[in-house]
Amino acid sequence: MEKSLAIKIISIMLYVLFGVSLLIGVLFFINKNENSLLVWAYVLVGLSMGAAVIFALVNMFKTKKNVINSLIALGAFVVLYAISYALADDTIQTNAAGELFDITAGTSKMSGMLLYSLYILLGASFLSLIYSEIRGAFK
């Protein structure tokens, strides 16, 4: 597909999406019905997520170096989640009243895994900030 044709198609799609968004926004203020506005917001989020994934996959396969870098990043996340899963336990915690939360052991383990992965990623980002500042001070 030619670039000019692709740009024309994308421009038309953007104008259509803008027009529908404007129409739904006006209808929201007239009817005070937030259902249609929420559904449209979900549609727009879904479209943008789909576009982000598609463009990321297209750009990933452009060069061999991009494929290797993407696979390294994917492997790093798999290792991160494996370590986080190993650290998490499946005990069900109690609330302030001393009652057990209404969750399963698997849900507790997955919640713990996500928390540990968040802690690890936050720590890594903090350490990378410190490293970049120290490296910049010595240049």
N, C-alpha and C positions, 0 to 999 in steps of 0.2 A: 504494500500500500504506500502510495506517495505521502510524503510528509504534509504537503498542503491539504490533501484530502483528509488525512487523519486529524489535522488541526481544525479543519472545518467541522468535522463530525463531533469532535470534543467540544468545540465552541457551541454548537447547536445543543448538545446534551447539557452543557452548563446552563444555557439560557432556559431550557425546558425545566431543569431542576430548580432554578431560581424562580421561575414563574409559578411552579407548583407550590414551592415554599411560601411565596408571597400570597398566593390564593389561600392556602391553609392557614397562614397567619392571620389574614383578614377574617376568614370564617371563624377562627378561634375567638377573636375579639367581638364578633357579632353574636355568635351563639353561646359563647362561654363553655364550649365542649372541648375539654382537653384530651379526649381520647384520640381524635384524629391527629392532633399535634404530636402526641407521644408516639403514635404509630409511625408518623412521618419521620420523627427524629430517629426512631429505630431503623427505619429504611435507609436514611442518610448515613447513619453510623455503619450499618451493614455494607452499604455501597463503598464507603471510604475504606473500610477494613478490607474488603475484597480487592479494591484497586491497589491498596498498599501491598497486599500479598502477591498479587499478579505482577506488579512492577518489580517487586523485590525478586521474584523468581526469574523474571525475564532478564534483569540485570545480573543475577547470579550466574547465569549460564552464558554470559557474553564472552568471558575469558576464562582460561584454565586457572589463573591466579584467584579470581573471584570465587570459583567453585571450591578451591582448596581452603581459602579463608573462611568461607561459609561452613564448610564441613568441620573445620577446627573449632569455630564458635559453637556449632551444634554439639560437638563432642564435649566441649567445656561445660555447656549447660547440662548435658546428660550426667557428667561426673558430679557437677554441683548438686543436682537433684538426687543423685544416688547417695552422696555423702549426707545431704540433709535428711533423706529418708532413713538412713541408718542412725542418725542422731535422734530422730523423733521417737517418742514413745506413744503407746496407745492407751494410756490411762485416761479415764474420763474424769475431768475436774469437777469440783463442786462450786456452786455459786455462793454468794455471801450468806445465804440462809442455811447453808450446809447441805443442800439438795444437789443430786447429780444432774448435770445437764442432759437433755434428751437427745443425745447423739450416740452413734455407734463407735466402736473402737477404731474402725477404719477411718471414719471421719476425723476422729481425734488425731490419728497418725498423720493424715494428709494435712490437717491444719498445722500440726507441729512441723511437718516438712516445709510447708510454705513459709512459716515464721523463721525457721532456721536458714532457709535459702535467702530470705529477705535480710536477715542479720549478716550473712556472709557477703551478700552483694553490697550492702551499705558499708561494711568494713572495707571491702575491696575498693569501693569508690572513694572512701575517706583516705585510704593509704595511697591511692593513685593521685589524689589532690596534693597530699603532702609531698610525694615523690616529685611531682611536676614543679612544685614551688621550690623545693631544694635544688633540683636540677637547673631551674631557671636562675637561681641565685648564683650558681657557679659558672654560668656561661658569660 
